[in-house]
Amino acid sequence: MMESGAPVCHTCGENVGLNANGEPFVSCHECNFPVCKTCFEYDLKEGRKACLQCGNPYDENLLDDVEKASGYQSTMPAHLNKSQEVGVHARHISSVSTLDSEMTEDNGNPIWKNRVESWKEKKSKKKKPAKTKADTEAQVPPEQQMEDKPAPDASQPLSTIIPIPKSKLAPYRTVIIMRLIILGLFFHYRVTNPVDSAFPLWLTSVICEIWFAFSWVLDQFPKWYPIDRETYTDRLSARYEREGEPSELAAVDFFVSTVDPLKEPPLITSNTVLSILAVDYPVDKVSCYVSDDGAAMLTFESLVETADFARKWVPFCKKFAIEPRAPEFYFSQKIDYLKDKVQPSFVKERRAMKRDYEEFKIRVNALVAKAQKTPEEGWTMQDGTPWPGNNTRDHPGMIQVFLGYSGARDIEGNELPRLVYVSREKRPGYQHHKKAGAENALVRVSAVLTNAPYILNLDCDHYVNNSKAVREAMCFMMDPQVGRDVCYVQFPQRFDGIDRSDRYANRNTVFFDVNMKGLDGIQGPVYVGTGCVFNRQALYGYGPPSMPSLPKSSSSSCSCCCPGKKEPKDPSELYRDAKREELDAAIFNLREIENYDDYERSMLISQTSFEKTFGLSSVFIESTLMENGGVAESANPSTLIKEAIHVISCGYEEKTAWGKEIGWIYGSVTEDILTGFKMHCRGWRSIYCMPLRPAFKGSAPINLSDRLHQVLRWALGSVEIFLSRHCPLWYGFGGGRLKWLQRLAYINTIVYPFTSLPLVAYCSLPAICLLTGKFIIPTLSNLASVLFLGLFLSIIVTAVLELRWSGVSIEDLWRNEQFWVIGGVSAHLFAVFQGILKMLAGIDTNFTVTAKAADDAEFGELYIVKWTTLLIPPTTLLIVNMVGVVAGFSDALNKGYEAWGPLFGKVFFSFWVILHLYPFLKGLMGRQNRTPTIVVLWSVLLASVFSLVWVRINPFVNAGNSTAVTTSCISIDC
């Protein structure tokens, strides 16, 4: 593990090393962009002699020194060839299969023979001396050399890191350090000044405050290196879309997941699919896979209608550059659609298209109305045969290709992207792993049918809002320097249909615009489940190519040994770390093949290792070895659908690494966090892409009950990860590939639900103090007053400076703070207990949500009040604090002027709780005070019992005082 203060190479993540003078190596003296010597030499070999960040040319003296010291011109090509051929993963065995069509067998043995032959050829070539650059150019025809020369713009980087200005970042970091120091002094004062008259209250408050400080550290320090990024889609086109030549842009497979069409309206799913089919990207490079995990005939029929409407919608969008390309959201825009539209035919065609879309909506809504009541005999298809998915828990796998074949063209005769319906097999007795299992099934189906090197997954309610979003992602993925180690590009989530005040922080702006931007400067943002472009090879459990190839590893090193003490300069130790079983899913080891001379034995070991990892499908395994994607040459087109059905069978994943080391990881309802965490542990980095026009938009539950239920699910997933073997507190230390600040961020994502316990206690303390007349803070001295004032000021200044560099508004910050308290004392609290019961006792408790009232006006859903157990704790806290305030003022009126001073501090803390819970109170009351009676009754009952118990028992009064009080009361009564 590298020290946090050492210069780290931006490309590979290793230490930049030292130059001849013993100082840190610096490639660019203009911006000091951190690049290690190895990556610098690689840039020179590729012909890049300018800094990737600032664009200034490298110092000529430095170029001469590096070439003389490392023998760059003669030894570097040989070193690169060697490292690339040896590799660390099975994908380096053969990039393209050359199996003849007549050699295809069911057992797949010819594929393995062909693969081993390819390996032997590479092994023999390795023994030959590396060719010089002059020899290579001599063998290439002159006209070919001319074609390979890039255009001027193509040689420039496709993206740039834009550091936050020092004028904004330096004060921010300074205040963080000052706040840390003030916290230390504050806790020293709190611990050394106990309140003897209310010792239990004081001890509880100190424990809560220490936990809050710990949570702040986990949340704050991963934002130490925030950065912005800028992409250049014009340079991407100049490099990969040359005029008169076929497009060289990489293919992308889109995944759309849906389960229940009655809860996830088919019209919304259709809009998502239409926005994908109309994306600004070569049509032959786009494939859309829709996973119907509920095997609903309604979803299937709605896709039939969607495919038919796409023949009109797609050419209309591309002809007039429509944004967004989801018809429901395009036609609902309240803007002047004639602005900047100069084509005379636009108005006429738009009206006709809107009419066609309204007819499309009528047909889809008719299907939905028909599906409300299921026939007793089940659904039947048009040919009279029963629908295979009538039993949603027991049905075969289903695949239907709607678009993408010959004849499936739009109304103008142009080709359309491929659209595929997929419903995986389900049988009783098999564990299906919900969304994670469905996504893994799509990975295998897409690998067999199209095998695009990149995958973009979306929820069914998230449509493509920016038609160039895929190009934005490709600026990172297809950049030779940046994309080598990138496992995924994450886009921020943006939402439609949320009220202006964002009462329950549904936009989650602080997380997406502050926390994620901070993580992008470390090892990359976490995966949030949607709007993410994956490198398919990273999903297969492979590590990044640069990790094993950067050190000059010895061919005789044995990676099956357990790694000993880590020595960063020892190549063999680095290689063994790279192959640790906890970090890489590849249970096979290609270097061991070199120890075998027997042809058949090598073939057997290779095949067995692959099948244990990926399953019994030779076609799929062949696709995993193709780094650049594409259907394997050995695949028989007539049997591809049959093979695709095979890989989505319910028993395919048994005794394989699916869900354990490859694909979406099982074990938590928040499979997104777990999947991204495993990739970062292998050494990959991720990138956060924030284009000016939001790439994707979705819908979010805006009423209180649904929002709490959503937060409960997220928190429950975090608790499950905390109690699993993948907990960031102890998982992934072996290889040292996860950076420390990145680990802090992941620890924060799985620990935050436990903050609910001290938060509930802390929100109860003000009411207890008011009811008992005690307080958690002794009489303040001058030093204590300064510490309290300094702590509050540091909190405020930190927030202000954070808003300054992130661009987030103060309203968003305040809403986030309010819902942190609301969710903490409700959903997070229940998630902790539910997670512990589920993981330790196997008890699965569901907190159902039932609608009680609705409104048809704009944002009517905001005022829906639903019964859920989650509403009880925050309602109880509200009532208890209100009762405490009333009791406190009554007590002060009875005791006279001297009691008003101490009352101020107690009431301040109580109002702090009420103010944070105010959005909850407003949402609980709804528009016409239609709060569920059961919630009010339970809350009033709990608050009354709580208040009476504290007033009657008063545990903070000692026995002597209690006797005196009783005697006094008796004498008065007499």
N, C-alpha and C positions, 0 to 999 in steps of 0.2 A: 504494500500500500504506500503510495507516494504521499509525502508530507504536503499539507495544504498550502504551505508557503512557497514551495519550489515551483519554478517555471515549468508549465506543462504544455506539451505540444498540442495545438488545437486540432491537428489532423488525426493523430493516433492515440493521444492521451498519455503518452509516455513522457519521461523527463527529457527536457531539451538537451541536456548534457553540457559539457564544457568544451571551450575551444583550447587552442594551444597555450594561451596565457592563463588557463585555469579559471576563466570567467565564464558565466553562462553564455551559451552559443546564441547569437542574434543574427537572423538572416536579413532583416530589414531594419536599418538604422533610422528610418523615418518614423515608423509607427510601433517598432518593437513587437511586431506580430509574432507570437510564440510558435516556432516551427523547429522541430528537432533536426539534427544533421542528416539523419537517414531520409526523412521526408523531403528535406531541402535538396538532397542529391537526386531523389526521384523526380522532383520538379525539373531539375536541370536536364535529366535524361529525356523527359517528355517535351523539352524545348521551352519550358516556361521560365523566363528570366525576370519576372516582375512579381511584386508582392501581391498575394491574393486579397489582402484587405485594402491597402491604400493604392495599389496599382503602380507604385513607383518602381523603376528598374533596380535590380540588386547591384550592390557595389562591385565594380569590375575586379578590384583587388581581392574581394572575398571569393569571387568566382574562381580566380586563378589559384588562390590558396586551397580551396576545397578540392579542385581537380588534381592539384599536385599531391595533396596529403592523402587522398583516398584512391587515387588511380581511377578516377570516375569513368573516363572514356573507355578504359579497357576492361575493368572488372565489374562495373555496375550492371551491364546487361546480363552477364553470366549469373550474377547473384539474383537478379530478379527472375530470370528464367528458372533457376533452381528452386527458388522459394515458391514460385507459382506452380511448378510441376509437382513438387512434393506435397504442399498443401497440408491442411489439417482435417479437412472434411471430405466425405465421400463424393461430394459434388465435383471434386477435381479429378475423379477417375476418368470421366468421359463427358465432354460437354455436348456432344451430338452422337446419337447412336447411328450405326451404319448397317443395321440388320436388314437383310433383304426381306421382301414381303412373303416369299414362300417359306421362310425359315421361322415363322411365328408358330410357337407351340404353347399349349395351355400351361405347362409347368414353367415356362419362362426361361428354361436353361439356355437357349441360343442367345438370349439377351446377355446373360452373364458371361458366356464364352466371348461374345463380342466385346464386352466391357473389359475383361481381363486381357484380351488381345491388345486393346487400346492402351491398357496400362503397361504391357510389355514393350510396346513401341515407344512409349514415353520414357521408359526406363533405359532403353537402348540409346535413345537420343540424348539422354542426360550425360552419358559417358563421352559423347563427342564434344570437342571444344566449342565454346560459344562463338557464333559468327559475329564478326565486327559489323559496325553500322555500314561501312563501305561495301562489304560483301553482300549485305542484305539489299542495299539499294541497287547493286549491280544485277541482281537476279530479278528485280521488279522492273517491268517494262516502263519506259519513260511516261507513256500516257497514263499508266496507273499511278505513278508518283504524282503526276499533276492533279489527279482526282483526289488523292489523299490530302492534299494541302488544304488546310481549313481556310475559311473566309476570315477576313480581319476580325469581325465581331465574334466569330466562333471561338477564338483562342482566349477570350476574356472569361472570367468566372461568371457563372450563372446566378450567383447570389452573393451578397455581401453582409457581413456583420456590422451593425451600426452600434457602437458602444454608447451607453448613456453618458452624456456630458459630465465631466468631473465636477463642474459647478453644481450639479444636482446630486451626484452620487457621493462625493466626499462629505458634505454635511450630513447626509443620511447615515453613512457608516459611523461618523463621529458621534452622532446622537445615540446610535445603537450601543456603542461601547460605553458612553456616559450612562445610559439607562441601565446597562449591566452592572456598572459600578454602584450606582444609586441603589439598585436592588440588593446588592450585597450589604451595603450599609443599613438599608431598611430592615432586612431580616436580622441583622445583628442587633438592632435596636428592639425588634419585636421579640426575639428570643430571650434577650437579657432583661426585658421589662415585662414580666408576666402580670396578669391581673388576678390577684389572689382571691378576690371576692367573687370572681366568675371564671375560675380556672378552666373548667370543661369548655366553656364558650371560647375562651381565649385560645386554648390548645386546638380546638376545632378550626378556628379562623386561621391560625398560623399554618396548620397542615394544608388547608385549602389554598392559601396564598402561595405556599411553596410549590404546590402542583400547578397553579396558574402560571407561575414564573417559568417552570419547566416546560409547560405547553407553549409559552411565548418563545422560548429559545428554539424549540423544534420548528415553530412556524416562521420565525424571523430570519434565522441564519441561512436557510436555503435560498433566501432572496438577496444574498450578498453580491451576486454577480448578474444582475439583470441586463439583458441585451435586447436590441431590436434587430430585425433582419429585413433586407430588401432583395426582391427577386427581379430577374430580367428575362421576361418571357420572349422578348424580341431576340435576344441572343440564343435562347433555346431553339427558336425556329431557324435562326441562321445556321446553327450547328447541325440540326437533325432534320430540317425540312428544306432541303435545297431545291431550287426551282428545276423542274424537269426530271426529278428523281423521286423514287418512292420514299414515303416518309419513314424515317428511322426512329421515330419516337417509340418508346416502349409501350407494350400493350398493358391494359389495366382491366382487371376483373372487379366489377362492382358487386357487393353483397348487400342485399336488403332482407331483413329478418322480420317476420310477422308470425303471430300465433293464433289469436282469436279475432276474426274479422268483425265480430259484434262489439268488441271493445276497441279495436283498432280499425276505424272505418276504411273499407276498401277504396273509397274515393281518395283518401289521403295517401294510401299506399300507391294508388295509380298515379297520383301527381308526382310522387317521389320517383317512380319508374320513368315517367315521361321526361322529367328533368334530367335523368341520367342518359336516356336515349338521345336527347337533344344537346348534350354537352359539346362544347367547342373542342373537339378532338377527332382525329381520323376515325371514321366509323369502323374500319377493319381492326382497330386497336381497342375497341370497347365491347365488353360483354357484361350483361346484367343478369345476375342470378338472384332469384327471389325464393327465399326459404319459407315454406309454409309449414311450420311445425305443428299446426293444428289439423293438417290434412283436410282443410275445408273446401268443399266444392264451390262455395261463394268466392273464395280467393282465386281459385282456378278460373271461374267464369269471368270475374272482373279483369283478370289478366288477358283473357281473350278479347274483351272489349278494349282494353288498353292498347294491345298490339294493333288492333284495327285503327284506333284513333291516332296512334303514333305515325301512321303513314301520311297523315295530313299535318299533324302538329310539328314534327321534326323539320320538314323543309320550310315551314312558315317561320320557325324560330331562327334558322340559319340564314334565311333570305333577308330578314329584317333585323338581325342581331337583337332578338328579344331578351330582356332580363327582367325578372327571373324566368326560367324556362319551365316552371310548374304552372300550368294554366290557371288553376284556382287562385293562386297568389298573384299572377300577372294581371288577370282581369279584375281583381279586387283592389288594385292600387288606386289611390285617390290622387292621381297626378294627371297632367296633360299628356296623353299618349301621343299627341301630334307633335310634341316638341322634338326637334332635331330629326324629324322624319320627312324627307323631301320626296320620296317616291309617290307619285300620284296614285298608284294602285294600293298603297298601304291601307288607307281608310276602308276601302271596299273589302280587301282581303281580311282585315281585322274583324270587321263586322260579320263576315261569313264564318270566320274561325270561331268567334264567340258564339254564334248560333250553333255551330257544330259541337262546340264544347257543352253547351246547355243540353243538347240532345244526348250527348255522351253521359252527362250527369244523370239524366232521367233514366237511361238504361241501367246504369250502375245502381242507382237508388231503388229501382224496381227489383233488381236482384237481391238487394239488402232486405227489402220488404218481404220478398218471397221466402227468404231464409230465416225469418223470425220464428216460424213454426216448422219443425222438422217432421216430415211424413213418418208414419209408423213403420213403413217398410224401408225407410231410408231413401237417400237421394239416388236418382238414376240419371245417367248421361243421355245425350241426344240419341244415341244408337240403341237405347233401351237397357244397356248393361248397368248393373249397380255400381255406384261410385265406390272405388276401393277404400276410401277413407271414411266410410260411414262409422266405423269404430275407431275413434281417434287414438285409442291406446293399443290397438292391434290391427295394423294394416301394413301392406308391402310398401317398398320404396317406389316413388313415382317421379318421373322426369318427363317434361314436355318442352321441346324447343319451339318457340313461337316465331321468332325472327332470326335472321342471320343466315339462312340457307338460300339457295338460288330460287328466285321467284318471290321472295319476301322483300319487296322494294316499296319505296314511297310512291306517292301519286305522280312524282316527276321522274320516276324510273331510276332513282339513285338507291344505292345499297343502304341498308339500315343496320345498326348494331345488333348483336345477338341478344335475345331475351329468352331466358331459360327458367322454367318453373321446376322447383325441387321440393319434394317432401320425403324425408328420410324414413326408413322402415322403423316401425315400433312394434315391440312384442312384450307381453307381460313377463316379468322376471328380469328384465334388463334395465340397467341404469342408463338414462338418456341424457342427464346433465344439462337439461334445459337449453338456454341460449348458447352456452359454450359448446355443447355437443352439436347443435345445429350449425354453428359457424365452422366447426371442424369438418362436418359433412360437406359443407360448401367448399372448403379448401380442397378436399379430395375430388369432388365432382369437377370443379373448375380445372384442376390439374390434369384430369383425364381428357376433358373436352377442349379446353383452350390453353391452359397453362401460361397465363400472363405472368411476367416476373413481378408484378405489383398488384396489390389487392387493396381496394377501398371499401370499407364497410360503413353502412349507414343504417340507422333505425328506420322503420317504415314511416315515421312521421318527420323525418329530416330530409328536406329536399335540397337540390343543388341550387343555391341562390346566386352563385357566380359561375358562369359557364366556363371560365378559364381556371377554375380551381385545380383541375388535374394538372394543367401546365405549371401552375405555381408549385405544386408538389414535385413535379419532374425537374424543376430547377435545382432541387436538392438531390433527388434520387439519381438523376442521370449526370450529375456533375462528377467527373472522374476523381476529383480530390475530395469533395464533401461527401458524396454518396457512398463511398466504400464502406464506411462504418455506421451508416444510418439504418436503423431497423424500422423506423416509421416516422412519418411526418404527421403531427397532430394539429388540427385546426381548432380554434375556439368554438364553443357552442353559442349560437345566438338564437333568440326565440321570438316568435310572433305571438300576438294576442295577450300580452301582459299589460296590466294597468300601468299608467304613467308613473305612479308613485312606487310601483314594485313593492307592495306591502310586505310580501314574504320572501324577498330577495331571490325570486325565481331566476332572474338573469345571472345570478352568481358572478357578478362582474368582478368582484375582488379576487376570486379564485382564478378566473380566466385571464384577467388583465394584469394581475400583480404576481400571484404565486407562480403561475405557469411561465410567465416571462422571466422570473428569477431562476427557475429550474433550467430554462433554455441556456443559461450561461454556465451551467455545471455539466450535467450529462444528458440533459434533455427533459422535456415535460413527461408527466405520467400519462398513460393511456386512459382515456375517459369513456371508451365504449362505442363511440360513433364519430364520424367525421375524421377518419384516420386512414392514411395510405401506408400500407405495410410492404416491406421487402419480403417476398415469399420465402426466401432462403432463411430469413430470421425466424419465421414461423415454424420452419422445419427443425429448429433447435440447433442450427449451426452457429458458431461464433463468427465474429467479423473477420474478413480475410486478412486485415492488416495486423491483427493481434499475433498470430504465429509467424507471419512472414517477415516482420520487421527485424527480429533478431536473426543472426546468422546461425541458425540451428544446425546441429550435427545430424547427419542422416542415421547415425547409429544410436541416437538417443532413444530410450525406451519410455514410452508414456504410460505404460501400464503400472509403473511403480507409483507408490504414493509420494506426493511431494514432501520434501523435508523443509528445512528452514529456508525461507525465501531470500535469494540473493539477486537483486535486480540486474546485475551485470552478467549473470550466468545464463547463457541461452538455454541450456538443458533444463534448468529450473523453471524458466519462463515457459518452456514448452510443456513441461509436466503440469504446471498450473493451468495451462490452457486446456488440458485434456481431462481435468478433474470431472468425475461423474456428476458431482453436484452442480457443475456449471454448464456442461455440454450434454445434450441428449444423445450425441453420437456415441453409442456404446462400442462401436467398432473403431479400429485404429489402422489407418492405411499404412502407416510405417511398418506395422508388423507383417504386411504382405511381403515386404522385401526380405524377410527372414525365411520365406517359403520358396522352394524351387519347384515343387511339384505343382503342375498346372491344375489338376483336378482339385487338390486340396485348397489352393488359393481360391478357386471358383466357389467351392462349398462354403468356406468361411465367409467370403464376401456376401454371398446370397443369404446365408443364415442370419448374419448380423443385420442386414437391411430389413429382412422380414420381421425380425424381432422388434425393430424400431417402428417401421412404417406399416406393417400389415402384409397380408398375402395378396398383393396385386403387383405383378411385374410391370404393367403399364404405368401404374402410379409411381413405383420406385424409379423407373426410367425417367419419369418427368422430374423427379427431385434432383437429378444430376445435371439438369439443363439450367445453368445459371441465367441465361438470357431468355428463358421461356420457350414457348412453342411446343406443338404436339410432337412427340417422338416419331422419328421416321419409321421405327419398328411397329408403331401402332397401326392396327387395321381399322380403317374408318367404319367398316360395316359392323364392327363389334364394340365400338367406343361406348355407345349407349348401354350395352350390356355390362361393360366393365364399370361404367359410372353407377349403374344400379348396384353392382357388387360392392363398391366402396362405401355406399351409404347403408349397407345392411346393419342391423342392430348388433350383430356379433363381430363386426369387423375389427373393432378397437380392442377386443379382449387380448390380453397378454402382449400388448404393444405399449409404446411410449406416448400414445395419444392422450392428451389431457394431463400427462405427468411431466413430460419434458418438451413435447412438441405441440404446436397448435395453440388454441385457447386452453388455458390451464384450469383444471377442475378443482373443486374444494371450497368454493366460495360463491355466493350470489353476485359478488362484484368481481367477476372473472376478468374484467378489464384491468384493474389494478394489479392483479396477480400475474397476468400475462406480460404486461409491460415490465414489471419488476424482474421477472425471470430473464427477459432480454437484456436488461441493463446489467444484471449479474454476470451475463456471459461476455460483457465488454462492449456491447453495442451502445450507441448513443441515439437519441431521438432529437427531433427538431420541431420547433413551434413556428407555425406559419400563420401570420395575421395580415392577409391582404386588406386593402382599403375597403373593398366591397366584401362583406362577409361571405365566406365560401359556402356555408350551409346554414340553413335555418330550420328550426323545429318548433314543436309545441310543448308547453310545460303545464302541469296542473297548477291552476292559480288559486283555487280555494284552499282554505286552511287545512281541512282534513286530508285531502289528497296530497298536499305538499308534505305534511307530517308523515304520511304513509310512505312517500317516496324517500324521504330522509331516513326513515326507519330501515328501509331496505339497504340503503348505502351503508349505514352504520352497522347493521347486522353483518354485512359482508366484511367490514373491517375487523369486527370482533372474531369472525371465523378465521380470518387470516392470522390474527394475533394468536389464536389457540392452535394453529397448525404448524407443520414443520417449515413452512415458508415464511415464518415471522421474520421481518427484517432485523429484529434484535439479535438473532443468532444465525440466520441463513446467509450463505454466500460470502463468507469471509475468506475461504480457502484460496481463491485465485487473486484476490485483491483488485478486482476489476470494477467494483462499485465504489464510487467516490464517497468520501465521508459526508459531505453536505447532501449528496443525493440520498444516502442512507438515512440521514436525519429527516429528509422530506418523506421518505417511505415510512419511517417510524411514526411520523406525525399522522400519516393517513390511516394507520391502524390503531393508534392510541387515543385519538381524539374522542371516541365515544365514552371512554372511561372518565373524561372530564365532567361528565354529567353528575357523577357522585359528589365531588366537592362543590359543583355548581349548585345542586339542589340544597346542600347543607348551607352554602354561603347565602343563598337567596332566602333561607329560612331564618338566618341569624338576626336580621333587623327586626323581624316580628317578635322573636324570642326576647330580644333586648328590650323592646318596648313593653312587652307584657310582664317582664320580670323586674324591670327597673335597673338591670345590669347592662354593662357595655364591654366590648371586646378590646377597647383601647384605654389605657390609663390616662391620667391627666397629662396633657401634652406639655413638654418642656420646649424651650426655644430650638434646641437641636432636633427634636422630634418634629416640630412644626416645619422646619426647613426640609427635612427628609420627605415628609408627606407632600409638601409643595413641590419639591424637586421631582418626585415620582410622578405626580399628576402632570407637571409640565413636560416631562420627558415623554410620557405617553402621547400627549397632544402633539408635540413637535415631531415625533416619529411618524404619526399619522399624516401630518401636513406634508412632510418631506416625501413620504411615500406617494401621496397623491400627486405631488409635483412631478416625479419622474415617470409615474405610470399613466397619468392622464385620467384617472378615475375621479368621479365627482364625490364630494363630501356626503351627498345624500346616499350614494351607493354604499359608501363605507359605513354610514350609520345604519342603514337597513341590514347590512351584513352583520353588524354588531348586535342588532336587536334579534335577528333570527338565530344567531349563535346561542343566545340565551333561551329563546323559545324552543328551538330544537334540542338544546342540551338538557332541559328539564323535562322533556317529553319523549321524543323519538329516541334520542341517544340513550336515555335511561332504560327504556324498555328493550332496546337493542342489546345492552350489556347483559341483562338478565335472560333474555331470550337466547342470546348466543351461548351463554354459559350452560343453560339447560339443554340446548340442542347438542352442543359438543361433548358435554360430560355425561348427561343422562339420556340423551337421545330423544328428548321431548321437543316436539316442534309446535310452538305456540303461534297462532295467527291472530293478528289484530285486524279484524275485518272492518271495512268502511262501507256504510250504507247511507244513501242520500236521504235527506229529510225535507229539503225545500229547495226551490230553484226559482230563477227569474229569467225572463226572456229578453231583458234589456241588454245594452252593451255591457260587457264584462259581467253578465249575470251570473256566470259560474263563480265569480269571486264571492258572491253572497250565499252560495250554497252551504248549508250547515249539515254535516254528516256526523252520525254517532260513531265514535271510536274511543277506546279506552285511553288513547294518547292524550285526550283533552283534559283528563282529570288532574294530573299533577300540576300543570301550570295554572289551572283554574283555582286549585287549592292554595297555591302560593299567592295568587292575587288576593284572594279573600282574606287569608291569614295576615298579609301585610296591611290590607285596608283596616282590618280589625285592630291590628297593632297600632296603626297611626291614630285611630280614634281613642284607643285605650291610653296611648301616650299623652295625647293632648288633655284628656280627662284627668290623668294623674298630675300633669303639670298645673292645671287649674286648681287642683285641690292643695298642692304643696306650696304654691306661691311662686314668686319671682325667681328664686334660686334654682328652680327645676327647669327653667326654660333653656339655660345654657347647655346642659347635657342632652336635653331633648333634641336640640338642633342636629347633633351628629347622628343620633339614632334615626330621626325622621329623614335625614339626607340619604342614608343607605336604603331605607325603605322605599323612598321615592325613586331611587336608582333602579330598584327591582321593578317597581310598577311601570316606570318609563320604558324599560326594555321589553316588558310584557304587554305594552299598550297595543301593538298591532295584533297580538293574540286576542286581547280583550275585544278589540274592534271587530275582528273576524268572528269571534265567538257569538257576538250579539247579532251579526248579520245586518241586513238592511232594516228589518222591522222587529228586532229583538226576538227572533225565532230560535233561541238557543234550546237545544234538546233538554227537556226537563230532567232527565236522568243525570246529565252532567252537572246541572245546578244542585240537585239534591245530594249527590255524592260529595261534591266539593264543599257545600255548606256543612254537611255532616262531618266530614273530615276536619274542616277548619274549626268547627265548634268544639269537637272533642279535643283537638290539639290545644286550643286556647284555654279551655276549662281545666285540662290536665295541668298545664303549666301554671295557671293562676292558683289552682288549689294546692298542688304539691310544692311548687316553688323550690326546686332542689338546690338553689344557690343560697338559701338561708340556713345557717347552721342550727343545731338542735337548741342551743341556748337562746338564740334570737327567736326561734319558733315558740318556745315556752313563754317568753316574755310577751310576744304578740298575743298568744292565746289568753294569758292572764289579763292583759289589758282589755281584750275584747270582752271577757267575762265580767270584769268590773263595770264596764260601760253598760253592758246589757242589764246588769242588776240595778 
